[in-house]
Amino acid sequence: MKITIRFDHIDIAENASYREIYRVMSDAVRENWPGMTSVSSEHQRLAQQQAAASAARQLSRTIAARRVR
């Protein structure tokens, strides 16, 4: 399953912890997740968790890089 979700705007503090970033990304993924009746809810939940973790890691790296500048 491959899904692309684009976020136009995410409010997060520059000093946010990974836990805070993951929570925000998890909420955003859940809110923007497309309805898929052909995929079990368990598979969708797992995919949402993986998407949130991946997005949180990417955002954490971006925030860390900005701190260094």
MMTF fields as JSON, N, C-alpha, C and O atoms, coordinates in Angstrom:
{
  "mmtfVersion": "1.0.0",
  "mmtfProducer": "UNKNOWN",
  "numBonds": 275,
  "numAtoms": 276,
  "numGroups": 69,
  "numChains": 1,
  "numModels": 1,
  "chainsPerModel": [1],
  "groupsPerChain": [69],
  "chainIdList": ["A"],
  "bondAtomList": [4, 2, 8, 6, 12, 10, 16, 14, 20, 18, 24, 22, 28, 26, 32, 30, 36, 34, 40, 38, 44, 42, 48, 46, 52, 50, 56, 54, 60, 58, 64, 62, 68, 66, 72, 70, 76, 74, 80, 78, 84, 82, 88, 86, 92, 90, 96, 94, 100, 98, 104, 102, 108, 106, 112, 110, 116, 114, 120, 118, 124, 122, 128, 126, 132, 130, 136, 134, 140, 138, 144, 142, 148, 146, 152, 150, 156, 154, 160, 158, 164, 162, 168, 166, 172, 170, 176, 174, 180, 178, 184, 182, 188, 186, 192, 190, 196, 194, 200, 198, 204, 202, 208, 206, 212, 210, 216, 214, 220, 218, 224, 222, 228, 226, 232, 230, 236, 234, 240, 238, 244, 242, 248, 246, 252, 250, 256, 254, 260, 258, 264, 262, 268, 266, 272, 270],
  "bondOrderList": [1, 1, 1, 1, 1, 1, 1, 1, 1, 1, 1, 1, 1, 1, 1, 1, 1, 1, 1, 1, 1, 1, 1, 1, 1, 1, 1, 1, 1, 1, 1, 1, 1, 1, 1, 1, 1, 1, 1, 1, 1, 1, 1, 1, 1, 1, 1, 1, 1, 1, 1, 1, 1, 1, 1, 1, 1, 1, 1, 1, 1, 1, 1, 1, 1, 1, 1, 1],
  "groupList": [{"groupName": "MET", "atomNameList": ["N", "CA", "C", "O"], "elementList": ["N", "C", "C", "O"], "formalChargeList": [0, 0, 0, 0], "bondAtomList": [1, 0, 2, 1, 3, 2], "bondOrderList": [1, 1, 2], "singleLetterCode": "M", "chemCompType": "L-PEPTIDE LINKING"}, {"groupName": "LYS", "atomNameList": ["N", "CA", "C", "O"], "elementList": ["N", "C", "C", "O"], "formalChargeList": [0, 0, 0, 0], "bondAtomList": [1, 0, 2, 1, 3, 2], "bondOrderList": [1, 1, 2], "singleLetterCode": "K", "chemCompType": "L-PEPTIDE LINKING"}, {"groupName": "ILE", "atomNameList": ["N", "CA", "C", "O"], "elementList": ["N", "C", "C", "O"], "formalChargeList": [0, 0, 0, 0], "bondAtomList": [1, 0, 2, 1, 3, 2], "bondOrderList": [1, 1, 2], "singleLetterCode": "I", "chemCompType": "L-PEPTIDE LINKING"}, {"groupName": "THR", "atomNameList": ["N", "CA", "C", "O"], "elementList": ["N", "C", "C", "O"], "formalChargeList": [0, 0, 0, 0], "bondAtomList": [1, 0, 2, 1, 3, 2], "bondOrderList": [1, 1, 2], "singleLetterCode": "T", "chemCompType": "L-PEPTIDE LINKING"}, {"groupName": "ARG", "atomNameList": ["N", "CA", "C", "O"], "elementList": ["N", "C", "C", "O"], "formalChargeList": [0, 0, 0, 0], "bondAtomList": [1, 0, 2, 1, 3, 2], "bondOrderList": [1, 1, 2], "singleLetterCode": "R", "chemCompType": "L-PEPTIDE LINKING"}, {"groupName": "PHE", "atomNameList": ["N", "CA", "C", "O"], "elementList": ["N", "C", "C", "O"], "formalChargeList": [0, 0, 0, 0], "bondAtomList": [1, 0, 2, 1, 3, 2], "bondOrderList": [1, 1, 2], "singleLetterCode": "F", "chemCompType": "L-PEPTIDE LINKING"}, {"groupName": "ASP", "atomNameList": ["N", "CA", "C", "O"], "elementList": ["N", "C", "C", "O"], "formalChargeList": [0, 0, 0, 0], "bondAtomList": [1, 0, 2, 1, 3, 2], "bondOrderList": [1, 1, 2], "singleLetterCode": "D", "chemCompType": "L-PEPTIDE LINKING"}, {"groupName": "HIS", "atomNameList": ["N", "CA", "C", "O"], "elementList": ["N", "C", "C", "O"], "formalChargeList": [0, 0, 0, 0], "bondAtomList": [1, 0, 2, 1, 3, 2], "bondOrderList": [1, 1, 2], "singleLetterCode": "H", "chemCompType": "L-PEPTIDE LINKING"}, {"groupName": "ALA", "atomNameList": ["N", "CA", "C", "O"], "elementList": ["N", "C", "C", "O"], "formalChargeList": [0, 0, 0, 0], "bondAtomList": [1, 0, 2, 1, 3, 2], "bondOrderList": [1, 1, 2], "singleLetterCode": "A", "chemCompType": "L-PEPTIDE LINKING"}, {"groupName": "GLU", "atomNameList": ["N", "CA", "C", "O"], "elementList": ["N", "C", "C", "O"], "formalChargeList": [0, 0, 0, 0], "bondAtomList": [1, 0, 2, 1, 3, 2], "bondOrderList": [1, 1, 2], "singleLetterCode": "E", "chemCompType": "L-PEPTIDE LINKING"}, {"groupName": "ASN", "atomNameList": ["N", "CA", "C", "O"], "elementList": ["N", "C", "C", "O"], "formalChargeList": [0, 0, 0, 0], "bondAtomList": [1, 0, 2, 1, 3, 2], "bondOrderList": [1, 1, 2], "singleLetterCode": "N", "chemCompType": "L-PEPTIDE LINKING"}, {"groupName": "SER", "atomNameList": ["N", "CA", "C", "O"], "elementList": ["N", "C", "C", "O"], "formalChargeList": [0, 0, 0, 0], "bondAtomList": [1, 0, 2, 1, 3, 2], "bondOrderList": [1, 1, 2], "singleLetterCode": "S", "chemCompType": "L-PEPTIDE LINKING"}, {"groupName": "TYR", "atomNameList": ["N", "CA", "C", "O"], "elementList": ["N", "C", "C", "O"], "formalChargeList": [0, 0, 0, 0], "bondAtomList": [1, 0, 2, 1, 3, 2], "bondOrderList": [1, 1, 2], "singleLetterCode": "Y", "chemCompType": "L-PEPTIDE LINKING"}, {"groupName": "VAL", "atomNameList": ["N", "CA", "C", "O"], "elementList": ["N", "C", "C", "O"], "formalChargeList": [0, 0, 0, 0], "bondAtomList": [1, 0, 2, 1, 3, 2], "bondOrderList": [1, 1, 2], "singleLetterCode": "V", "chemCompType": "L-PEPTIDE LINKING"}, {"groupName": "TRP", "atomNameList": ["N", "CA", "C", "O"], "elementList": ["N", "C", "C", "O"], "formalChargeList": [0, 0, 0, 0], "bondAtomList": [1, 0, 2, 1, 3, 2], "bondOrderList": [1, 1, 2], "singleLetterCode": "W", "chemCompType": "L-PEPTIDE LINKING"}, {"groupName": "PRO", "atomNameList": ["N", "CA", "C", "O"], "elementList": ["N", "C", "C", "O"], "formalChargeList": [0, 0, 0, 0], "bondAtomList": [1, 0, 2, 1, 3, 2], "bondOrderList": [1, 1, 2], "singleLetterCode": "P", "chemCompType": "L-PEPTIDE LINKING"}, {"groupName": "GLY", "atomNameList": ["N", "CA", "C", "O"], "elementList": ["N", "C", "C", "O"], "formalChargeList": [0, 0, 0, 0], "bondAtomList": [1, 0, 2, 1, 3, 2], "bondOrderList": [1, 1, 2], "singleLetterCode": "G", "chemCompType": "PEPTIDE LINKING"}, {"groupName": "GLN", "atomNameList": ["N", "CA", "C", "O"], "elementList": ["N", "C", "C", "O"], "formalChargeList": [0, 0, 0, 0], "bondAtomList": [1, 0, 2, 1, 3, 2], "bondOrderList": [1, 1, 2], "singleLetterCode": "Q", "chemCompType": "L-PEPTIDE LINKING"}, {"groupName": "LEU", "atomNameList": ["N", "CA", "C", "O"], "elementList": ["N", "C", "C", "O"], "formalChargeList": [0, 0, 0, 0], "bondAtomList": [1, 0, 2, 1, 3, 2], "bondOrderList": [1, 1, 2], "singleLetterCode": "L", "chemCompType": "L-PEPTIDE LINKING"}],
  "groupTypeList": [0, 1, 2, 3, 2, 4, 5, 6, 7, 2, 6, 2, 8, 9, 10, 8, 11, 12, 4, 9, 2, 12, 4, 13, 0, 11, 6, 8, 13, 4, 9, 10, 14, 15, 16, 0, 3, 11, 13, 11, 11, 9, 7, 17, 4, 18, 8, 17, 17, 17, 8, 8, 8, 11, 8, 8, 4, 17, 18, 11, 4, 3, 2, 8, 8, 4, 4, 13, 4],
  "groupIdList": [1, 2, 3, 4, 5, 6, 7, 8, 9, 10, 11, 12, 13, 14, 15, 16, 17, 18, 19, 20, 21, 22, 23, 24, 25, 26, 27, 28, 29, 30, 31, 32, 33, 34, 35, 36, 37, 38, 39, 40, 41, 42, 43, 44, 45, 46, 47, 48, 49, 50, 51, 52, 53, 54, 55, 56, 57, 58, 59, 60, 61, 62, 63, 64, 65, 66, 67, 68, 69],
  "secStructList": [7, 7, 7, 7, 7, 7, 7, 1, 7, 7, 7, 7, 7, 6, 6, 7, 7, 2, 2, 2, 2, 2, 2, 2, 2, 2, 2, 2, 2, 2, 2, 2, 7, 7, 7, 7, 6, 6, 1, 7, 2, 2, 2, 2, 2, 2, 2, 2, 2, 2, 2, 2, 2, 2, 2, 2, 2, 2, 2, 2, 2, 2, 2, 2, 2, 2, 2, 2, 7],
  "xCoordList": [0.847, 0.0, 0.899, 1.789, 0.674, 1.433, 0.446, -0.414, 0.594, -0.29, 0.583, 1.557, 0.242, 0.952, -0.003, -1.098, 0.431, -0.351, 0.517, 1.652, -0.002, 0.746, 0.116, -1.103, 0.995, 0.547, 0.978, 2.151, 0.04, 0.375, 0.954, 1.804, 0.495, 0.917, 0.82, -0.209, 1.909, 1.943, 2.488, 3.568, 1.766, 2.244, 3.012, 2.454, 4.306, 5.148, 6.261, 6.814, 6.577, 7.646, 9.006, 9.202, 9.937, 11.277, 12.013, 12.911, 11.641, 12.308, 11.462, 11.646, 10.543, 9.657, 10.448, 11.403, 10.028, 10.651, 10.108, 9.105, 10.795, 10.326, 8.906, 8.074, 8.642, 7.31, 6.228, 5.164, 6.506, 5.542, 5.375, 4.264, 6.49, 6.43, 5.632, 4.798, 5.885, 5.151, 3.651, 2.837, 3.284, 1.864, 1.192, 0.098, 1.846, 1.287, 1.169, 0.147, 2.213, 2.184, 1.152, 0.477, 1.032, 0.044, -1.372, -2.193, -1.647, -2.965, -3.216, -4.306, -2.204, -2.354, -2.571, -3.393, -1.844, -2.013, -3.424, -4.098, -3.868, -5.212, -6.295, -7.242, -6.152, -7.162, -7.207, -8.263, -6.083, -6.0, -5.963, -5.779, -6.135, -6.067, -7.278, -8.41, -7.054, -8.195, -8.962, -8.367, -10.251, -11.064, -10.839, -10.986, -10.484, -10.226, -11.002, -10.573, -12.121, -12.952, -12.361, -12.715, -11.462, -10.89, -9.713, -9.2, -9.28, -8.148, -8.658, -9.414, -8.247, -8.728, -8.322, -7.317, -9.111, -8.819, -7.494, -6.794, -7.145, -5.864, -4.687, -3.71, -4.781, -3.722, -3.633, -2.54, -4.778, -4.777, -4.157, -3.397, -4.47, -3.917, -2.395, -1.678, -1.907, -0.468, 0.194, 1.248, -0.425, 0.116, 0.132, 1.074, -0.897, -0.937, 0.204, 0.856, 0.446, 1.534, 2.884, 3.739, 3.072, 4.33, 4.501, 5.599, 3.423, 3.485, 3.798, 4.604, 3.168, 3.41, 4.851, 5.482, 5.374, 6.759, 7.745, 8.71, 7.506, 8.384, 8.349, 9.392, 7.157, 7.021, 7.649, 8.27, 7.494, 8.077, 9.602, 10.251, 10.176, 11.644, 12.135, 13.13, 11.44, 11.84, 11.726, 12.623, 10.63, 10.44, 11.452, 11.94, 11.771, 12.783, 14.135, 14.838, 14.496, 15.765, 15.759, 16.757, 14.638, 14.535, 14.675, 15.393, 13.995, 14.07, 15.485, 15.995, 16.123, 17.498, 18.462, 19.362, 18.28, 19.154, 18.982, 19.956, 17.773, 17.536, 18.153, 18.599, 18.186, 18.794, 20.289, 20.857, 20.925, 22.371, 22.741, 23.802, 21.892, 22.182, 22.243, 22.476],
  "yCoordList": [-1.16, 0.0, 1.232, 1.352, 2.138, 3.378, 4.534, 4.608, 5.429, 6.59, 7.817, 7.788, 8.884, 10.148, 11.131, 11.389, 11.67, 12.687, 13.929, 13.869, 15.039, 16.297, 17.211, 17.352, 17.818, 18.755, 20.151, 20.382, 21.071, 22.453, 23.191, 24.068, 22.834, 23.585, 22.701, 22.075, 22.663, 21.941, 22.911, 23.472, 23.115, 23.976, 23.135, 22.242, 23.431, 22.707, 23.647, 24.395, 23.603, 24.457, 23.968, 22.773, 24.897, 24.516, 23.646, 22.888, 23.749, 22.948, 21.739, 21.189, 21.337, 20.211, 18.908, 18.68, 18.072, 16.752, 15.825, 16.124, 14.69, 13.722, 13.269, 13.089, 13.088, 12.644, 13.64, 13.242, 14.94, 15.973, 15.988, 16.117, 15.854, 15.837, 14.628, 14.75, 13.46, 12.251, 12.43, 12.05, 13.0, 13.2, 14.089, 13.78, 15.191, 16.105, 15.414, 15.53, 14.698, 14.019, 12.887, 12.673, 12.176, 11.105, 11.661, 11.097, 12.764, 13.406, 13.856, 13.656, 14.466, 14.957, 13.804, 13.907, 12.72, 11.557, 10.994, 10.726, 10.815, 10.271, 11.154, 10.65, 12.471, 13.397, 13.402, 13.644, 13.14, 13.225, 11.865, 11.791, 10.798, 9.447, 9.19, 9.43, 8.705, 8.422, 7.187, 6.249, 7.188, 6.029, 4.914, 5.125, 3.732, 2.603, 1.394, 0.725, 1.127, 0.01, -1.344, -2.357, -1.376, -2.653, -3.112, -4.214, -2.277, -2.608, -2.696, -1.834, -3.732, -3.92, -2.74, -2.075, -2.498, -1.381, -1.595, -0.63, -2.846, -3.13, -2.764, -2.171, -3.118, -2.752, -1.23, -0.668, -0.58, 0.877, 1.518, 2.48, 1.004, 1.539, 1.381, 2.3, 0.217, -0.024, 0.921, 1.494, 1.076, 1.977, 3.421, 4.163, 3.819, 5.169, 5.365, 6.409, 4.375, 4.467, 4.567, 5.356, 3.772, 3.818, 5.163, 5.717, 5.682, 6.982, 8.094, 8.979, 8.052, 9.073, 9.012, 10.051, 7.814, 7.664, 8.171, 8.859, 7.838, 8.293, 9.817, 10.461, 10.383, 11.842, 12.53, 13.584, 11.944, 12.529, 12.51, 13.476, 11.423, 11.359, 12.425, 13.1, 12.572, 13.572, 14.983, 15.806, 15.26, 16.588, 16.849, 17.971, 15.842, 15.989, 16.358, 17.223, 15.703, 16.018, 17.447, 18.16, 17.862, 19.22, 20.248, 21.236, 20.02, 20.943, 20.979, 22.053, 19.825, 19.765, 20.512, 21.204, 20.377, 21.067, 22.574, 23.316, 23.033, 24.479, 25.012, 26.159, 24.196, 24.623, 24.86, 25.76, 24.043, 24.129, 25.418, 25.989, 25.87, 27.073, 28.252, 29.359],
  "zCoordList": [0.0, 0.0, 0.0, 0.842, -0.931, -0.977, -1.028, -1.905, -0.068, 0.033, 0.208, 0.959, -0.474, -0.3, 0.357, -0.142, 1.478, 2.183, 2.259, 2.732, 1.803, 1.849, 2.898, 2.992, 3.672, 4.697, 4.276, 3.983, 4.247, 3.905, 5.095, 4.939, 6.28, 7.462, 8.704, 8.961, 9.464, 10.738, 11.776, 11.587, 12.859, 13.947, 14.948, 15.586, 15.079, 16.034, 16.482, 15.677, 17.745, 18.284, 17.787, 17.568, 17.612, 17.149, 18.158, 17.788, 19.425, 20.46, 20.875, 21.961, 20.011, 20.318, 20.416, 19.674, 21.341, 21.483, 20.39, 19.742, 20.202, 19.214, 19.557, 18.668, 20.833, 21.269, 20.843, 20.368, 21.015, 20.605, 19.087, 18.573, 18.384, 16.921, 16.443, 15.546, 17.039, 16.648, 16.897, 16.056, 18.033, 18.349, 17.306, 16.833, 16.949, 15.954, 14.597, 13.922, 14.204, 12.912, 12.902, 11.895, 13.998, 14.093, 13.94, 13.217, 14.62, 14.496, 13.057, 12.52, 12.437, 11.065, 10.084, 9.174, 10.268, 9.39, 9.545, 8.551, 10.777, 11.015, 10.395, 9.791, 10.544, 10.021, 8.494, 7.909, 7.85, 6.393, 5.704, 4.489, 6.465, 5.914, 5.026, 5.445, 3.802, 2.922, 3.397, 3.929, 3.209, 3.566, 2.555, 1.351, 3.038, 2.141, 2.655, 3.595, 2.045, 2.498, 2.123, 2.725, 1.134, 0.694, 1.56, 1.366, 2.515, 3.386, 4.818, 5.268, 5.526, 6.9, 7.777, 7.525, 8.797, 9.7, 10.428, 10.731, 10.709, 11.369, 10.462, 10.92, 9.179, 8.231, 8.087, 8.009, 8.053, 7.944, 9.18, 9.064, 10.34, 11.594, 11.62, 12.016, 11.197, 11.137, 10.125, 10.401, 8.97, 7.948, 8.449, 8.17, 9.183, 9.761, 10.751, 10.749, 11.588, 12.568, 11.867, 12.268, 10.83, 10.082, 9.383, 9.357, 8.822, 8.148, 9.146, 8.858, 10.31, 11.333, 11.826, 12.018, 12.031, 12.498, 11.449, 11.783, 10.197, 9.12, 9.0, 8.885, 9.028, 8.933, 10.142, 10.003, 11.318, 12.534, 12.463, 12.864, 11.957, 11.808, 10.836, 11.098, 9.722, 8.729, 9.296, 9.111, 9.981, 10.559, 11.667, 11.802, 12.455, 13.512, 12.909, 13.432, 11.81, 11.135, 10.604, 10.714, 10.03, 9.497, 10.609, 10.459, 11.718, 12.854, 13.413, 13.73, 13.539, 14.057, 13.138, 13.613, 11.84, 10.884, 10.99, 10.858, 11.222, 11.37, 12.65, 12.691, 13.694, 14.96, 14.79, 15.409, 13.946, 13.744, 13.017, 13.269, 12.136, 11.337, 12.199, 11.715]
}
